[in-house]
């Protein structure tokens, strides 16, 4: 072990720790010295544009890649010097389903159990437990599963040894909203039972729903970290949004919102939307409504809301279209 027992910022034992983690490929730097702490029984969301280094970090932490520099520990074991012990302590669900379509869910889980060195009786018992837990006990061949059912089976396979740490690398990519909600529910149940989760995702709503803390990676570096609420607070609290009915009145609406907000608003011509941060939400809302009525500007929608993680993400990464 490198660190002994480490703790995250809340005082909980940290089951995933990285210090100055680096990975280079020739002249290309995929990770440029990231630090990471994931407390026991929590979900850490790893966000970033495509190519930011999220999957590289997961591959290093799960011993699939060796780091070029820095150090990392998972479940108390160094990933470089004790990879076998790390593998025994983790589950990994990748971006693509890893189950056999020709087998049933039960046969798949029993196979994963045997590959994980469980005896035949143990593998059968564990498969039965997991099928019940993930609502798949009565399902047939995997080729008949929906996308959400397949991903739940993937989660079950990752939990075959009841690991304390689970890595989820974009687990809901390509799923419809209903299937995504099923996976969210399954992840919440695992965390409630004590599992520690590191989640990479391109769906910012997913991180907002599941993560206790978020680390935003850009160009191989952590550019921000905190709870979803803390990251949203970085953009300055509440925002006033107005959608104008007549595009010709958009400039006039922007002037009214600017007076209420005390600064220039953001204007989206395509959606006819004017948006600006405001301090006193009630005063700003009532003032804008009164000014619109006096000027005869018709609004289709007026709302005061918290910033979204999408806005935080674009702000932190410079709105990079990657």
LUMLODO-495189 format. One line per field, with one value per residue (C-alpha): x, y, z; residue number from 1; residue in one letter. Coordinates in nm, 3 decimals. Example, Ala and Ser with C-alpha at 12.3 -4.5 7.8 and 13.67 -1.06 7.14 Angstrom:
c1	[1.230:1.367]
c2	[-0.450:-0.106]
c3	[0.780:0.714]
i	[1:2]
aa	[A:S]
// end
This chain:
c1	[0.000:0.108:-0.105:-0.249:-0.603:-0.676:-0.984:-1.172:-1.270:-1.577:-1.371:-1.489:-1.240:-1.131:-1.147:-1.011:-0.711:-0.492:-0.200:-0.036:-0.157:-0.004:-0.026:0.159:0.161:0.474:0.439:0.071:-0.035:-0.363:-0.346:-0.146:-0.121:-0.476:-0.565:-0.874:-1.044:-1.359:-1.505:-1.645:-2.012:-2.025:-2.053:-1.787:-1.877:-1.589:-1.691:-1.508:-1.518:-1.436:-1.064:-1.028:-0.881:-1.181:-1.151:-0.772:-0.810:-1.054:-0.822:-0.532:-0.740:-0.866:-0.509:-0.574:-0.307:0.010:0.053:0.347:0.375:0.208:0.041:-0.301:-0.464:-0.796:-0.951:-0.622:-0.398:-0.153:-0.261:0.096:0.246:-0.063:-0.278:-0.412:-0.548:-0.704:-0.881:-1.024:-1.169:-1.340:-1.615:-1.597:-1.884:-1.750:-1.912:-2.021:-2.218:-1.997:-2.263:-2.333:-2.659:-2.705:-2.709:-2.973:-2.904:-2.855:-2.609:-2.413:-2.381:-2.286:-2.017:-1.883:-1.885:-1.681:-1.438:-1.401:-1.300:-1.627:-1.730:-2.027:-2.265:-2.140:-2.176:-2.535:-2.628:-2.467:-2.632:-2.972:-2.916:-2.814:-3.095:-3.346:-3.172:-3.171:-3.521:-3.407:-3.502:-3.765:-3.594:-3.499:-3.216:-3.020:-3.098:-3.456:-3.352:-3.415:-3.118:-3.190:-3.213:-2.876:-2.710:-2.865:-2.720:-2.384:-2.409:-2.493:-2.189:-1.970:-2.101:-2.048:-1.785:-1.965:-1.672:-1.648:-1.562:-1.748:-1.628:-1.897:-1.757:-2.045:-2.293:-2.605:-2.469:-2.728:-3.010:-3.356:-3.476:-3.673:-3.376:-3.145:-3.377:-3.364:-2.984:-2.994:-3.222:-2.993:-2.685:-2.861:-2.948:-2.585:-2.458:-2.721:-2.581:-2.229:-2.070:-1.830:-1.879:-1.665:-1.886:-1.778:-2.060:-2.137:-2.487:-2.462:-2.811:-2.685:-2.402:-2.646:-2.879:-2.621:-2.296:-2.213:-1.905:-1.791:-1.445:-1.435:-1.141:-1.023:-0.704:-0.595:-0.627:-0.889:-1.025:-1.293:-1.435:-1.713:-2.071:-2.319:-2.458:-2.110:-2.024:-2.350:-2.285:-1.966:-2.185:-2.344:-2.669:-3.007:-3.063:-3.356:-3.474:-3.718:-3.844:-3.986:-4.282:-4.181:-3.817:-3.831:-3.870:-3.567:-3.330:-3.588:-3.637:-3.259:-3.246:-3.520:-3.346:-3.013:-3.163:-3.309:-2.988:-2.749:-2.540:-2.554:-2.760:-2.695:-2.916:-2.996:-3.149:-3.253:-3.459:-3.557:-3.419:-3.268:-3.082:-2.891:-2.775:-2.979:-2.932:-3.284:-3.493:-3.839:-3.757:-3.597:-3.890:-4.160:-3.960:-3.913:-4.280:-4.391:-4.145:-4.255:-4.621:-4.546:-4.345:-4.594:-4.337:-4.504:-4.313:-4.388:-4.204:-4.044:-3.859:-3.599:-3.385:-3.056:-2.770:-2.753:-2.448:-2.447:-2.379:-2.114:-1.948:-1.942:-1.809:-1.530:-1.423:-1.459:-1.762:-1.537:-1.747:-1.561]
c2	[0.000:0.356:0.567:0.363:0.478:0.806:1.020:1.250:1.608:1.493:1.275:0.948:0.677:0.725:0.405:0.566:0.797:0.946:1.185:1.353:1.078:1.109:0.915:0.997:0.828:0.940:1.318:1.315:1.376:1.205:1.275:1.564:1.515:1.464:1.426:1.235:1.130:0.919:0.857:0.523:0.472:0.777:0.843:1.053:1.180:1.227:1.477:1.617:1.665:1.375:1.309:1.486:1.176:1.022:0.672:0.679:0.754:0.465:0.226:0.318:0.288:-0.055:-0.171:-0.196:0.070:0.156:0.524:0.721:0.910:0.976:0.709:0.571:0.344:0.160:-0.017:0.025:-0.127:0.044:-0.002:-0.039:-0.267:-0.469:-0.495:-0.841:-0.726:-0.421:-0.643:-0.856:-0.544:-0.382:-0.424:-0.260:-0.182:-0.044:0.156:-0.155:-0.454:-0.754:-1.026:-1.315:-1.268:-1.641:-1.719:-1.635:-1.380:-1.661:-1.844:-1.523:-1.451:-1.809:-1.788:-1.464:-1.629:-1.926:-1.694:-1.512:-1.842:-1.912:-2.274:-2.399:-2.386:-2.039:-1.908:-2.038:-1.886:-1.549:-1.538:-1.597:-1.318:-1.068:-1.157:-1.090:-0.769:-0.627:-0.742:-1.003:-1.328:-1.424:-1.292:-1.529:-1.514:-1.188:-1.140:-1.069:-0.805:-0.433:-0.196:-0.114:-0.484:-0.553:-0.273:-0.396:-0.738:-0.569:-0.406:-0.742:-0.900:-0.621:-0.703:-1.080:-1.073:-0.802:-0.560:-0.253:-0.033:-0.016:0.172:0.277:0.410:0.587:0.314:0.467:0.582:0.519:0.427:0.582:0.792:0.504:0.264:0.535:0.585:0.209:0.220:0.525:0.339:0.035:0.251:0.427:0.090:-0.025:0.293:0.266:-0.081:0.065:0.038:0.317:0.429:0.620:0.726:0.874:1.016:1.256:1.311:1.603:1.534:1.187:1.332:1.579:1.293:1.044:1.211:1.328:1.502:1.584:1.629:1.810:1.710:1.907:1.838:1.580:1.810:1.857:2.206:2.203:1.978:1.989:1.885:1.960:2.247:2.390:2.382:2.552:2.822:2.914:3.067:3.313:3.175:3.224:3.300:3.478:3.323:3.493:3.356:3.635:3.570:3.815:3.789:4.154:4.252:4.047:4.347:4.543:4.244:4.222:4.587:4.527:4.215:4.400:4.670:4.409:4.204:4.497:4.364:4.244:3.927:3.631:3.640:3.333:3.442:3.090:3.019:3.386:3.347:3.614:3.493:3.669:3.603:3.788:3.853:3.907:3.653:3.779:4.147:4.067:3.855:4.104:4.397:4.229:4.129:4.485:4.633:4.389:4.475:4.849:4.811:4.573:4.294:3.953:3.670:3.303:3.190:3.361:3.168:3.206:2.896:2.762:2.722:2.377:2.151:2.202:2.573:2.494:2.247:2.490:2.766:2.550:2.400:2.719:2.598:2.361:2.183:1.857]
c3	[0.000:-0.067:0.157:0.441:0.514:0.338:0.383:0.150:0.227:0.425:0.658:0.502:0.407:0.044:-0.162:-0.480:-0.455:-0.729:-0.689:-0.987:-1.222:-1.569:-1.895:-2.217:-2.556:-2.737:-2.759:-2.661:-2.300:-2.213:-1.837:-1.702:-1.325:-1.196:-0.829:-0.726:-0.400:-0.387:-0.042:0.065:-0.030:-0.260:-0.633:-0.803:-1.149:-1.393:-1.662:-1.960:-2.337:-2.567:-2.544:-2.209:-2.039:-1.860:-2.001:-1.969:-1.598:-1.556:-1.741:-1.513:-1.196:-1.307:-1.392:-1.767:-1.830:-1.641:-1.553:-1.691:-1.364:-1.031:-0.822:-0.747:-0.494:-0.513:-0.212:-0.025:-0.296:-0.528:-0.890:-1.015:-0.750:-0.645:-0.960:-0.875:-0.541:-0.709:-0.966:-0.687:-0.524:-0.823:-1.078:-1.421:-1.658:-1.986:-2.263:-2.453:-2.326:-2.249:-2.224:-2.462:-2.653:-2.711:-2.338:-2.080:-1.812:-1.559:-1.784:-1.841:-1.470:-1.388:-1.658:-1.509:-1.168:-1.287:-1.468:-1.135:-0.971:-0.791:-0.753:-0.954:-0.656:-0.553:-0.908:-0.932:-0.597:-0.675:-1.018:-0.857:-0.602:-0.869:-1.109:-0.831:-0.729:-1.083:-1.175:-1.430:-1.258:-1.515:-1.829:-2.112:-2.368:-2.375:-2.745:-2.636:-2.377:-2.414:-2.398:-2.035:-1.941:-2.105:-1.914:-1.588:-1.667:-1.729:-1.386:-1.231:-1.401:-1.260:-0.911:-0.934:-0.655:-0.454:-0.497:-0.274:-0.576:-0.908:-1.219:-1.466:-1.794:-1.972:-1.872:-2.031:-2.367:-2.637:-2.399:-2.414:-2.115:-1.959:-1.976:-1.841:-1.543:-1.476:-1.460:-1.231:-0.993:-0.993:-0.922:-0.634:-0.480:-0.504:-0.339:-0.064:0.008:0.049:-0.298:-0.401:-0.762:-1.009:-1.300:-1.631:-1.840:-2.122:-1.984:-1.745:-1.610:-1.515:-1.308:-1.151:-1.054:-0.924:-0.819:-0.467:-0.608:-0.959:-1.108:-1.442:-1.663:-1.963:-2.161:-1.904:-1.602:-1.332:-1.392:-1.121:-0.851:-0.596:-0.542:-0.823:-0.613:-0.551:-0.921:-1.014:-0.754:-0.943:-1.214:-0.973:-0.840:-1.008:-1.376:-1.540:-1.868:-2.106:-2.437:-2.656:-2.888:-3.161:-3.282:-3.381:-3.013:-2.898:-2.875:-2.673:-2.442:-2.393:-2.285:-2.026:-1.888:-1.880:-1.655:-1.421:-1.407:-1.391:-1.678:-2.040:-2.091:-2.320:-2.629:-2.842:-3.172:-3.274:-2.962:-2.903:-2.549:-2.326:-2.016:-1.737:-1.379:-1.114:-0.746:-0.611:-0.798:-0.698:-0.760:-1.097:-1.208:-1.110:-1.250:-1.589:-1.612:-1.534:-1.787:-2.056:-1.998:-2.015:-2.336:-2.495:-2.532:-2.528:-2.360:-2.429:-2.118:-1.817:-1.544:-1.273:-1.231:-1.101:-1.352:-1.511:-1.518:-1.895:-1.838:-1.575:-1.812:-2.105:-1.882:-1.738:-2.070:-2.271:-2.466:-2.663:-2.926:-2.868]
i	[1:2:3:4:5:6:7:8:9:10:11:12:13:14:15:16:17:18:19:20:21:22:23:24:25:26:27:28:29:30:31:32:33:34:35:36:37:38:39:40:41:42:43:44:45:46:47:48:49:50:51:52:53:54:55:56:57:58:59:60:61:62:63:64:65:66:67:68:69:70:71:72:73:74:75:76:77:78:79:80:81:82:83:84:85:86:87:88:89:90:91:92:93:94:95:96:97:98:99:100:101:102:103:104:105:106:107:108:109:110:111:112:113:114:115:116:117:118:119:120:121:122:123:124:125:126:127:128:129:130:131:132:133:134:135:136:137:138:139:140:141:142:143:144:145:146:147:148:149:150:151:152:153:154:155:156:157:158:159:160:161:162:163:164:165:166:167:168:169:170:171:172:173:174:175:176:177:178:179:180:181:182:183:184:185:186:187:188:189:190:191:192:193:194:195:196:197:198:199:200:201:202:203:204:205:206:207:208:209:210:211:212:213:214:215:216:217:218:219:220:221:222:223:224:225:226:227:228:229:230:231:232:233:234:235:236:237:238:239:240:241:242:243:244:245:246:247:248:249:250:251:252:253:254:255:256:257:258:259:260:261:262:263:264:265:266:267:268:269:270:271:272:273:274:275:276:277:278:279:280:281:282:283:284:285:286:287:288:289:290:291:292:293:294:295:296:297:298:299:300:301:302:303:304:305:306:307:308:309:310:311:312:313:314:315:316:317:318:319:320:321:322]
aa	[X:X:X:X:X:X:X:X:X:X:X:X:X:X:X:X:X:X:X:X:X:X:X:X:X:X:X:X:X:X:X:X:X:X:X:X:X:X:X:X:X:X:X:X:X:X:X:X:X:X:X:X:X:X:X:X:X:X:X:X:X:X:X:X:X:X:X:X:X:X:X:X:X:X:X:X:X:X:X:X:X:X:X:X:X:X:X:X:X:X:X:X:X:X:X:X:X:X:X:X:X:X:X:X:X:X:X:X:X:X:X:X:X:X:X:X:X:X:X:X:X:X:X:X:X:X:X:X:X:X:X:X:X:X:X:X:X:X:X:X:X:X:X:X:X:X:X:X:X:X:X:X:X:X:X:X:X:X:X:X:X:X:X:X:X:X:X:X:X:X:X:X:X:X:X:X:X:X:X:X:X:X:X:X:X:X:X:X:X:X:X:X:X:X:X:X:X:X:X:X:X:X:X:X:X:X:X:X:X:X:X:X:X:X:X:X:X:X:X:X:X:X:X:X:X:X:X:X:X:X:X:X:X:X:X:X:X:X:X:X:X:X:X:X:X:X:X:X:X:X:X:X:X:X:X:X:X:X:X:X:X:X:X:X:X:X:X:X:X:X:X:X:X:X:X:X:X:X:X:X:X:X:X:X:X:X:X:X:X:X:X:X:X:X:X:X:X:X:X:X:X:X:X:X:X:X:X:X:X:X:X:X:X:X:X:X:X:X:X:X:X:X]
// end
